[in-house]
């Protein structure tokens, strides 16, 4: 996807998303306004909201119901990563 240059780290299991966010914020001394959480699930959205982070939903064929729900919350929905590259440039 040619996005690696935009990330310092990528995190996954076994730690929770909420734990990852707290660890990253502390390690790099980030403020909430410095971060954006990009995810494709309701648990991603909830972790972002629990930590007061902006959230972008990466839409796919499996999260149609989540997309409909989050659209009502005025969440930015990303259909492909090229749009993200345009937003970051």
Buried (B, 14 or more C-beta within 10 A) or exposed (E): EEEEEEEEEEEEEEEEBBEBBBEBBEEEEEEEEEBBBBBBBBEBBBBBBEBEBBBBBBBEEEBEEBBEBBEEEEBBBBEEBEEBBEEEE
